[in-house]
Amino acid sequence: MKLASVVSFEIVPTPPYDFELTIHKPAGWSLFSNYEVYQRGTMWTATSLVDTLAGVKLVSRGTVERPRITAKLFLKENPTRDKAKELRKTLVHDIGADEDLNDFYAMAKEDDILRLTLDDLYGMHNTMQSTVFPDAALSVLLQMAPMKRSGEMMDCFIKRYGDAAEFDGRKIWAWPRPERVARARPEEMAKACKLGYRAKRIVQMAKAIDEHGFPTMRELETMSADEAKAKLLELPGIGDYSADIVNPHGGFPIDVWSADVFGLLFFGREPENGREAVEKIKAEGLRRWGKWSWMAFYYVVQDLKNLSRKLNVKLRLS
């Protein structure tokens, strides 16, 4: 889809805000799209903002303590003034530019684990998608598969059912929108992208979001953390771990892999049985970090290599 209409504006994030760490994650997590491009302080990506496919170009013009970003949204049609205002507000929130990290840093400086991440990740903000479906579908594609296999499934799923946003001389594939996936046949999806049982869950999930008025991320944010999690657990294929990842209030998402990492950090050893240790480790993370549990999880997993060196332990990177 060619996106020729352009909306330009400036964003002044709440400092400290490190553009590169926030937009281009150290652990390789994408901002909005697996196919986005980052080059020397400029990000080209594509996503659905306010139910609108948008090509996004972000350019850093400031510093960590005095951040400034020039943003361009490339759209199919010229938006109304109110729509343009809503798109801008949504993008600012999704890139974490309105997030105040001062209370988190005050807590982290007193924590034996988190304080070690601050030199490496100071100014890194959390980011999110505007809609639930990309992260929810991702969580299903990561189930019961090694990263290489999950990557192959993601690539096929995105290119077969997503939109190719053409803008600013780039072609960036965006995550599929639920209204399109809801019309797909699970058998065909399973065969085309070798998704197995995941295809049925993803189509059911898309239908639940598209046909039953499932809340947006912003709407989930207006709920309590527990209410939002309970709502997410209604989606097919979403369990406790996935709900903690998708929940905009955050959580402490522990699975077998992260149980090894945080078991070693909390108790000095990897659990003999990661699956059985999940609840104990999750409880310790929530006790230790409380409302900042997600941000703490986020900082740790983005800094595993440096933490391994500083603590002289081997934290598994995948």
Secondary structure, DSSP 8 states (H G I E B T S, - for coil): -B--EEEEEEE---SS--HHHHHS-TT---SS-TT-EEETTEEEEEEEETTEEEEEEEEE-S-SSS--EEEEEEESS---HHHHHHHHHHHHHHTTTT---HHHHHHHTTSTTTHHHHHHHTT------SSSHHHHHHHHHTTTS-HHHHHHHHHHHHHHHSEEEEETTEEEEE---HHHHTTS-HHHHHHHHT-TTHHHHHHHHHHHHHHTT---HHHHHHS-HHHHHHHHTTSTT--HHHHHHH-TT------HHHHHHHHHHHHSS--SSHHHHHHHHHHHHHHHHGGGHHHHHHHHHTSHHHHHHHHTS-----
